[in-house]
Amino acid sequence: MNLVELKVNRISYSQSQNGAYALILEEVDGERKLPIVIGGFEAQSIAIALDKNIEPPRPLTHDLFKTFAKNFEITIKQVIIHKLIDGIFYSSLICERDKVEEIIDARTSDAIALALRFESPIFTYSKILDKAGIILKKEISEKNIEKKFDEDYKNLSIKELNKKIADAIEIENYELAAKLRDEINQRK
């Protein structure tokens, strides 16, 4: 079975489940997203791992696990999301100590939180991505806007570029808005 590498795209509040969050993973070399519902604590732990500037005053559980593992020379080589049953994802940590590999079962949210701390790659099988992966229409729209921008931006006036910035912000494409802003700044 083919493994597909994933990375964390974002975390957002789940509108379908009260108190839950949606962890959005995305293909490293593709367009599909893999949404996973996680709890608030796990969302916080993942968010802290993503933002390298935040350091909690006391170690979170995942930080404690990392310290423990490092002290005993255990590394997490990779995380594999290996199964999807009834909407629940199952994951494994592939750990190594003294060149001996061990596979440890883990909740997917915990596995992702640890992978981020150990800077380990995250994988899933292509069949899981085929079954549960999505391509967001909003992002297709963003790509079309960006492609058009790349083709036409030199011909646009500053007023038109400002309009495109407003459009990009409206669809929450802040990267495109920044690109447009940079183009305006270059012309000044």
C-alpha positions in Angstrom: 0.0 0.0 0.0 1.2 3.5 -0.8 2.0 5.9 2.0 1.2 9.5 1.5 3.0 12.2 3.5 0.9 14.7 5.3 1.4 18.0 7.1 -0.7 20.1 9.4 -2.7 22.7 7.5 -4.7 24.3 10.3 -6.9 23.8 13.3 -10.4 25.3 13.4 -13.4 25.1 15.7 -15.7 22.4 14.6 -19.1 23.7 13.7 -20.7 20.3 13.7 -19.6 19.2 17.2 -19.8 21.4 20.2 -16.4 21.7 22.0 -14.5 19.9 19.3 -12.0 21.1 16.8 -11.2 20.1 13.2 -7.5 19.3 12.6 -6.9 19.6 8.9 -4.0 17.7 7.5 -3.0 18.0 3.8 -1.0 16.1 1.3 2.6 17.3 1.0 2.5 16.7 -2.7 -1.2 17.1 -3.5 -4.4 19.0 -2.9 -6.4 16.7 -0.7 -7.1 17.5 2.9 -7.8 15.1 5.7 -10.1 16.5 8.4 -10.0 14.9 11.8 -12.2 15.8 14.7 -10.1 16.3 17.9 -10.8 17.5 21.5 -9.9 20.9 22.9 -6.9 19.8 24.9 -5.3 18.1 21.9 -6.1 21.1 19.7 -4.3 23.3 22.3 -1.3 21.0 22.4 -1.0 20.9 18.6 -1.4 24.7 18.3 1.3 25.2 20.9 3.6 22.8 19.0 2.9 24.7 15.7 3.7 28.1 17.2 7.3 27.9 18.3 7.0 31.2 20.1 4.7 29.9 22.8 6.2 28.1 25.7 3.8 27.1 28.5 5.0 27.8 32.0 4.8 24.0 32.9 5.2 21.2 30.4 2.1 19.8 28.8 1.6 16.1 28.7 3.1 15.8 25.2 6.1 17.9 26.2 6.6 15.7 29.2 6.5 12.6 26.9 9.1 14.2 24.6 11.4 15.0 27.6 11.0 11.4 28.9 11.7 9.9 25.5 14.7 12.1 24.9 16.2 11.2 28.3 15.9 7.5 27.4 17.1 8.1 23.9 13.8 7.1 22.3 12.9 8.9 19.0 9.7 8.9 17.0 10.7 8.2 13.5 7.2 8.6 12.0 3.5 8.6 12.6 1.2 6.5 10.4 -2.5 7.0 10.3 -3.2 3.4 9.4 -6.9 2.8 9.7 -10.3 4.5 9.5 -13.3 2.7 11.0 -16.7 4.4 11.5 -15.2 7.9 11.3 -12.4 7.1 13.8 -8.8 7.3 12.7 -6.3 4.9 14.2 -2.6 5.8 14.3 0.8 4.3 15.3 4.0 5.9 16.5 7.0 4.2 14.9 9.6 4.6 17.7 13.3 3.7 17.8 15.8 3.1 20.6 19.2 1.5 20.1 18.3 0.8 16.5 15.3 -1.3 17.6 11.9 -0.2 16.2 8.7 -0.5 18.2 5.2 0.3 17.0 3.0 2.0 19.6 -0.8 2.4 19.1 -1.9 6.0 19.7 -4.9 8.3 19.3 -4.3 10.3 16.1 -4.5 13.6 17.9 -1.8 12.5 20.4 0.3 11.1 17.6 0.2 14.4 15.6 1.0 16.4 18.7 4.1 14.2 19.3 5.1 14.2 15.6 5.2 17.9 15.7 7.4 18.0 18.8 9.8 15.3 17.4 9.7 16.9 13.9 8.7 13.5 12.6 6.9 12.9 9.3 3.2 12.0 9.3 1.8 9.5 6.8 -1.4 7.8 5.9 -2.3 5.2 3.3 -3.6 6.4 0.0 -6.8 4.3 0.5 -7.6 6.3 3.6 -7.0 9.6 1.8 -9.2 8.3 -1.1 -12.0 7.5 1.4 -11.8 10.5 3.7 -9.8 13.1 1.9 -11.5 16.2 0.5 -10.6 19.1 -1.8 -11.9 22.3 -0.5 -13.8 24.4 -3.1 -12.7 27.6 -1.5 -9.1 26.6 -2.1 -9.8 25.8 -5.8 -11.3 29.3 -6.0 -8.2 30.7 -4.3 -5.9 28.9 -6.8 -7.9 30.3 -9.7 -7.6 33.8 -8.3 -3.9 33.3 -7.7 -3.3 32.0 -11.2 -5.1 34.9 -12.7 -3.1 37.3 -10.5 0.1 35.7 -11.6 -0.9 36.3 -15.3 -2.3 39.8 -15.0 -0.9 41.6 -12.0 1.6 43.7 -14.0 -1.3 45.2 -16.0 -3.4 46.2 -13.0 -3.6 49.6 -11.5 -3.0 50.3 -7.8 -6.8 50.8 -7.4 -7.4 47.4 -9.0 -4.8 45.8 -6.9 -6.4 47.2 -3.8 -9.8 45.8 -4.9 -8.1 42.4 -5.3 -6.6 42.7 -1.8 -10.2 43.2 -0.5 -11.4 40.2 -2.4 -8.5 38.0 -1.1 -9.2 39.1 2.5 -12.9 38.3 2.0 -12.1 34.7 1.2 -9.4 34.6 3.9 -6.6 34.2 1.4 -4.1 36.3 3.4 -1.1 34.9 1.5 -2.5 36.4 -1.8 -3.4 39.6 0.0 0.2 39.9 1.2 1.4 39.2 -2.3 -0.8 41.9 -3.7 0.3 44.4 -1.0 4.0 43.6 -1.9 3.2 44.4 -5.5 1.7 47.7 -4.6 4.7 48.5 -2.3 7.1 47.7 -5.1 5.5 50.2 -7.4 5.8 53.1 -4.8 
